Amino acid sequence: SCLVGSEMCIRDSFEAKVSKRGDLIFFYIKGNAFMLNMVRIITGTLIDVGISKINISQFKNIIKMKKRTSAGKTISANGLYFLGPEYNELDYAKEALLNELD
């Protein structure tokens, strides 16, 4: 659980990538931890950028405001995959998959 105001509640996204292969769109989001539905909400908001409902500056402001009501809809979990944890010095064999997203 998370104690409000404690360091345990801080969630940082370090990297985000969007790529397209055929009819599929891939979203890659890397962070230190995620709140419930956080990735689904960020992805829904990025979709709003893609369909020109909002622009990239508005997306950045939504992230900075940290207000759920300003963000896009929570997308379905269908097709959402957890690629696995990373622990500083350890390297996992998922690099091939991640390179495909570039």
Sequence and secondary structure as in RCSB ss.txt:
>XXXX:A:sequence
SCLVGSEMCIRDSFEAKVSKRGDLIFFYIKGNAFMLNMVRIITGTLIDVGISKINISQFKNIIKMKKRTSAGKTI
SANGLYFLGPEYNELDYAKEALLNELD
>XXXX:A:secstr
   TTSGGG   EEEEEEEEETTEEEEEEEES   TTHHHHHHHHHHHHHTTSS HHHHHHHHHHT GGGS    
 STT        TT   TTHHHHHHH 
